[in-house]
Amino acid sequence: MQALLLWLLQLVALHNKLNIVTGDISNAFCTAPVAKQIYARAGPEFGNQEGCILVLKQALYGLKTASCSFHEFFGNCLLQLGFAPTRADPDLWYRKSDDYEGYDYIATHVDDIIITAKRPAEYMSQIKQQFNVRNK
């Protein structure tokens, strides 16, 4: 994540007495559906099906569109949680807090997330229902 963004989130957390939780989504790209149909030829690891044409349904590491597919897929998850991307940075998400007068924030960078909120563990548990997240 950008150092300035992290610094600003820490400043917001300190000023508003918010807590911070971080995590890393395991096998992130493989969780996202591909944005468009991608075909591949089966290699020798497919045994007697070697040479067959495959249609990929999930993004794979190494695909040009994998990062974009995951960003959109994870963004839809955050939208369902009530977050919206900021106009300044599409990787910084916010929503009005239920607990106090301010906002809760989630910043993303590829498969890394940082949550700044009064109760960030609640958001993390909701994200963990859809993704395998390792706490950092």
Backbone as a ProteinNet text record, in pm:
[ID]
protein_1_A
[PRIMARY]
MQALLLWLLQLVALHNKLNIVTGDISNAFCTAPVAKQIYARAGPEFGNQEGCILVLKQALYGLKTASCSFHEFFGNCLLQLGFAPTRADPDLWYRKSDDYEGYDYIATHVDDIIITAKRPAEYMSQIKQQFNVRNK
[TERTIARY]
83.7	0	88.4	33.4	110.4	137.6	261.7	302.7	220	190.3	112.4	-27.8	-89.6	-223.9	-222.8	-123.5	-112.6	-92.3	-8.8	17.5	-110.3	-185.1	-309.6	-413.5	-423.7	-517.8	-479.6	-351.3	-306.5	-337.8	-322	-353.7	-503.6	-586	-731.2	-769.2	-707.6	-735.8	-698.1	-583.8	-538.9	-631.4	-664.9	-748.3	-890	-944.4	-1082.4	-1092.8	-978	-973.8	-1029.9	-984.5	-1026.5	-920.6	-960.3	-869.4	-831.8	-718.3	-669.1	-646.5	-693	-668.9	-618.5	-518.1	-466.5	-478.3	-475.2	-482.8	-434	-412.4	-367.1	-458.7	-515.1	-606.1	-523.7	-536.9	-462	-521.1	-433.9	-477.1	-582.7	-558.9	-658.4	-707.6	-616.5	-658.3	-744.2	-716.3	-789.5	-933.5	-968	-1104.8	-1194.4	-1134.4	-1211.9	-1245.2	-1367.9	-1400.3	-1328.5	-1298	-1231.4	-1327.9	-1274.1	-1355.8	-1412.3	-1337.5	-1384.2	-1337.7	-1393.1	-1356.4	-1210	-1139.3	-999.2	-982.9	-917	-895.5	-748.7	-722.9	-586.3	-581.7	-463.2	-444.7	-388.4	-450.9	-409	-268.8	-184.7	-47.4	-36.3	86.2	109.4	59.5	44.1	-6.6	-152.7	-220.9	-360.2	-371.8	-259.6	-259.9	-316.6	-415.2	-470.5	-553.4	-577.6	-651.8	-557.3	-427.4	-329.7	-368.5	-359.4	-392.8	-535.9	-621.8	-760.7	-766.5	-869.4	-889.6	-965.5	-915.8	-976.9	-1037.6	-1147.1	-1207	-1187.8	-1112.6	-1085.4	-1206.5	-1240.9	-1353.2	-1305.1	-1188.2	-1130.9	-1001.3	-971.1	-847.4	-729.2	-620.4	-498.9	-385.2	-291.1	-172.2	-100.7	-57.3	11.6	-75.9	-207.5	-295.1	-289.1	-293.6	-287.9	-406.7	-521.3	-642.6	-668.9	-580.7	-605.5	-621.6	-533	-539.5	-667.3	-701.1	-823.5	-947.2	-947.6	-1062.3	-1079.9	-968.5	-978.7	-1020.4	-966.6	-1002.2	-1152.6	-1209.1	-1353.5	-1433.3	-1387.2	-1455	-1454.4	-1338.8	-1328.8	-1405	-1402.2	-1478.1	-1627.5	-1679.1	-1820.8	-1851.1	-1757.7	-1773.7	-1782.5	-1694.9	-1697.1	-1824.3	-1873.6	-2000.2	-2114.5	-2114.3	-2217.7	-2209.7	-2090	-2073.7	-2112.2	-2147.8	-2190.8	-2081.8	-1965	-1854.9	-1864.3	-1804.9	-1798	-1654.8	-1605.4	-1469.8	-1466.7	-1356.1	-1342.7	-1313.3	-1342.8	-1313.5	-1163.6	-1092.1	-949	-867	-911.4	-834.2	-931.6	-939.3	-1034.5	-998.2	-881.6	-842.2	-868	-925.4	-964.9	-1116.8	-1174.1	-1318.7	-1365.1	-1486.2	-1538.2	-1687.4	-1735	-1879.1	-1905.9	-2025	-2067.5	-2073	-2014.6	-2010.6	-2145.1	-2178.4	-2300.6	-2278.6	-2152.2	-2117.5	-2099	-2058	-2023.9	-2045.8	-2010.8	-2041.2	-1951	-1846.2	-1749.6	-1767.1	-1656.3	-1654.4	-1560.9	-1585.8	-1497	-1431.3	-1305.9	-1228.2	-1168.2	-1159.9	-1085.7	-999.4	-869	-776.1	-726.4	-711.9	-665.7	-545.4	-461.9	-353.4	-335.2	-382	-386.6	-459.7	-388.5	-454.2	-431.4	-376.4	-356.3	-467.7	-515.7	-620.9	-585.4	-630.2	-617.6	-752.5	-805	-936.4	-917.9	-972.6	-966.8	-1110	-1146.1	-1284.8	-1290.3	-1406.7	-1425.2	-1415.9	-1480.4	-1477.6	-1438.8	-1312	-1269.3	-1280.7	-1277.6	-1286.8	-1420.7	-1525.3	-1655.5	-1650.8	-1585.3	-1570.9	-1481.4	-1374.7	-1282.6	-1354	-1439	-1510.3	-1606.9	-1666.8	-1754.3	-1674.6	-1555.8	-1470.2	-1422.1	-1392.7	-1344.6	-1451	-1577	-1682	-1670.2	-1608.1	-1595.1	-1452.3	-1353	-1213.5	-1132.2	-1023.2	-929.9	-830.8	-841.7	-760.1	-662.5	-536.5	-434.9	-414.5	-420.4	-395	-246.6	-214.7	-74.6	-41.1
-117.2	0	123.8	228.3	351.4	396.8	436.8	476.7	595.4	689.9	806.5	766.5	674.9	628.4	559.8	475.8	408.7	509.2	606.5	709.1	787.6	823.9	898.1	815.6	686	600.6	588.3	579.4	574	704.9	816	946.8	958.6	913.5	914.8	825.7	707.6	614.7	675.7	738.3	800.5	915.6	999	1115.8	1075.9	969.5	928.9	810.5	769.6	655.8	529	501.4	382.9	273.7	151.3	37.2	0.5	-68.1	-108.2	-259.1	-324.5	-466.5	-480	-564.8	-587.1	-734.4	-762.3	-900.3	-915.5	-1039.9	-1075.5	-1187.1	-1169.4	-1268.5	-1375.1	-1498.3	-1609.3	-1647	-1678.5	-1721	-1627.7	-1500	-1399.2	-1410.7	-1418.1	-1416.8	-1537.3	-1650.4	-1773.7	-1770.3	-1674.4	-1663.4	-1586.2	-1508.9	-1420.4	-1487.9	-1469.2	-1519.6	-1435.8	-1495.9	-1421.6	-1319.4	-1209.4	-1101.5	-1135.8	-1213.2	-1255	-1398	-1465.4	-1604.5	-1613.9	-1704.7	-1729.5	-1878.4	-1910	-2049.1	-2083.7	-2209.6	-2258.9	-2402.6	-2447.1	-2585	-2664.1	-2779.1	-2864.3	-2918.7	-2910.3	-2959	-3104.9	-3153.8	-3294.8	-3335.2	-3238.9	-3269.6	-3316	-3302.4	-3346.2	-3489.5	-3558.1	-3699.4	-3720.9	-3811.5	-3845.5	-3732.2	-3624.9	-3509.4	-3399.5	-3431.7	-3334.6	-3289.7	-3160.2	-3104.1	-3055.9	-3094.6	-3047.6	-2897.8	-2833.7	-2691.1	-2673.2	-2586.6	-2556.9	-2417.7	-2400.1	-2268	-2233.6	-2126.8	-2086.9	-2015.6	-2053.6	-1990.8	-1899.6	-1928.2	-1847.8	-1784	-1666.7	-1599.3	-1679	-1677.5	-1745.7	-1645.4	-1670.7	-1586.3	-1594	-1481.6	-1476.6	-1425.8	-1431.1	-1375.6	-1223.2	-1160.4	-1013.8	-949.8	-1018.2	-960.9	-1007.1	-1088.7	-1146.8	-1041	-943.5	-840.2	-757.7	-723.1	-645.1	-725.7	-855.1	-941	-948.6	-966.1	-974.7	-840.5	-730.6	-598.2	-575.8	-611.5	-594.6	-689.2	-814	-913.6	-873.5	-830.4	-788.2	-656.9	-570.1	-445.7	-471.3	-570.9	-606.7	-656.2	-728.6	-773.6	-653	-554.5	-435.2	-353.2	-349.8	-280.2	-346.5	-480	-551.9	-523.1	-491	-455.8	-310.2	-237.1	-98.9	3.6	-38.7	53.5	108.7	223	285.2	333	326.5	376.1	528.4	582.4	728.1	779	903	961.8	982.2	1002.5	1029.3	904.2	789.2	665.6	547.5	475.4	363.6	245.2	247.5	141.9	180.1	295.5	338.2	343.6	262.5	248	304.4	358.6	415.5	389.3	396.4	390.9	460.3	514.7	579.1	472.5	502.5	406.7	397.5	276.9	256.7	295.6	298.5	315.4	460.3	546.4	682.9	776.8	899.7	1003.6	1002.4	922.2	925.6	813.6	776.4	677.6	561.9	448.5	333.5	321.4	274.4	271.5	133.1	96.5	-20.9	22	-1.3	26.2	-107.3	-115.7	-238.4	-209.4	-308.3	-305.6	-448.7	-477.3	-611	-703.4	-785.1	-878	-843.2	-726.5	-680.1	-583.4	-594.6	-504.4	-449.6	-328.4	-266.3	-203.5	-236.5	-188.5	-96.1	24	122.6	153.7	111.6	126.8	110.9	141.3	117.4	-31.9	-113.5	-260	-325.3	-316.4	-369.8	-521.4	-590.6	-736.9	-782.8	-704.2	-740.1	-739.7	-638	-634.2	-748.4	-773.3	-880.6	-1015.5	-1038	-1166.1	-1179.9	-1069.9	-1075.4	-1103.7	-1045.6	-1071	-1216.1	-1268.2	-1406.3	-1508.2	-1469.1	-1560.4	-1589.7	-1498.2	-1515.8	-1544.5	-1507	-1518.7	-1581.1	-1648.2	-1700.4	-1589.4	-1533	-1417.8	-1457.5	-1423.8	-1441.1	-1306.2	-1302.5	-1178.3	-1149.1	-1021.6	-980.3	-918.5
0	0	0	-47.8	-50.5	92.1	116.7	251.5	302	214.5	255.9	299.8	226.7	262.1	398.6	422.1	552	664.1	639	739.1	768.8	666	686.4	762.1	730.4	803.4	951	978.7	1117.7	1189.2	1119.9	1177.7	1205.5	1112	1131.8	1250	1257.7	1367.3	1501.7	1509.2	1633.9	1674.2	1579.4	1607.9	1651.8	1591.3	1620.1	1715.8	1772.7	1865.8	1801.2	1679.1	1604.9	1617.6	1591.1	1593.1	1450.1	1436.8	1305.2	1303.6	1197.2	1173.9	1031.2	1011	876.5	840	711.6	666.7	524.4	487.1	353.8	302.8	185.4	129.4	57.3	103.7	44.4	-91.2	-185.8	-319.8	-376.9	-362.6	-397.5	-541	-636.1	-776.1	-810.2	-748.6	-779.2	-728.4	-643.7	-593.7	-689.4	-778.6	-865.7	-998.2	-1045	-1178.9	-1284.7	-1397.8	-1504.6	-1563.4	-1610.4	-1664.3	-1801.7	-1878	-2010.6	-2032.1	-2134.4	-2157.8	-2199.8	-2131.9	-2163.4	-2188.6	-2298.8	-2336.9	-2318	-2285	-2270.7	-2321.4	-2355.6	-2399.7	-2282.5	-2254.1	-2142.9	-2168.3	-2065.7	-2074.4	-2033.9	-2022.9	-1990.5	-1851.7	-1761.9	-1628.2	-1629.5	-1742.6	-1755.1	-1806.5	-1818.7	-1857.4	-1996	-2006.1	-2137.8	-2197.9	-2122.8	-2176.2	-2225	-2232.1	-2281.8	-2422	-2445.4	-2575.7	-2587.8	-2493.5	-2496.6	-2469	-2518.4	-2494.9	-2363.4	-2278.7	-2148.9	-2152.1	-2081.9	-2062.2	-1915.1	-1888.1	-1750.4	-1690.9	-1569.2	-1500.1	-1388	-1333.3	-1225.4	-1275.8	-1222.6	-1259.3	-1205	-1275.9	-1234.2	-1226.1	-1137.4	-1131.4	-1265.5	-1314.1	-1442.7	-1555.6	-1539.6	-1642.6	-1637	-1752.1	-1756.6	-1684.9	-1685.2	-1627.3	-1483.8	-1425.2	-1292.7	-1184.5	-1181	-1077.6	-1090.7	-1211.9	-1235.9	-1197.6	-1230.9	-1196.7	-1046	-973.8	-828.7	-769.5	-820	-768.1	-781	-893.4	-914.6	-824.1	-812.1	-730.2	-583.1	-532.3	-392.6	-371.5	-470	-461.4	-446.9	-516.9	-503	-362	-302.3	-163.5	-70	-90.1	-4.7	-26.4	-149	-175.4	-98.3	-93.3	-18.5	130.5	180	320.7	348.4	243.8	260.1	238	193.2	167.6	26.6	5.5	-126.2	-148.5	-271.9	-296.7	-290.2	-243.3	-239.3	-379.7	-403.6	-534	-552.3	-443.4	-451.1	-480.6	-429.2	-445.5	-449.5	-560.8	-570.4	-480.3	-417.2	-324.6	-179.1	-155.7	-20.9	-17	71.3	82.6	216.6	221.6	346.2	357.9	478.9	505.2	637	651.2	775.8	883.3	995.9	1105.3	1175.5	1220.6	1298.3	1444.3	1487.2	1628.7	1672.7	1581.3	1620.4	1503.1	1519.4	1420.7	1297.1	1296.7	1187.1	1086.3	1025	918.6	953.4	890.1	896.2	759	756.6	633.1	608.7	482.3	439.6	321.7	335	225.8	172.2	40.3	-22.7	-111	-124.7	-222.6	-269.5	-387.3	-446	-348.4	-270	-178.2	-30.9	-3.3	134.2	171.9	296.4	342.5	479.9	503.7	635.2	667.8	784.9	826	944.7	935.2	1041.7	1083	1205.7	1251.6	1403.3	1462.1	1605.9	1634.6	1549.8	1566.4	1433	1396.3	1266.5	1255.8	1368.3	1364.9	1306.4	1323.6	1267.1	1114.2	1057	911.1	864.2	938.6	900.6	902.8	1001.1	1006.8	888.9	844.9	728.3	600.9	590.9	475.2	477.1	596.8	609.5	570.9	567.3	523.1	373.7	298.9	154.4	109.1	192.5	153.7	266.1	228.8	327.5	359.3	480.3	518.9	628.5	605.7	709.7	776.1	907.8	980.4	979	970.7	971.1	1104.4
[MASK]
++++++++++++++++++++++++++++++++++++++++++++++++++++++++++++++++++++++++++++++++++++++++++++++++++++++++++++++++++++++++++++++++++++++++

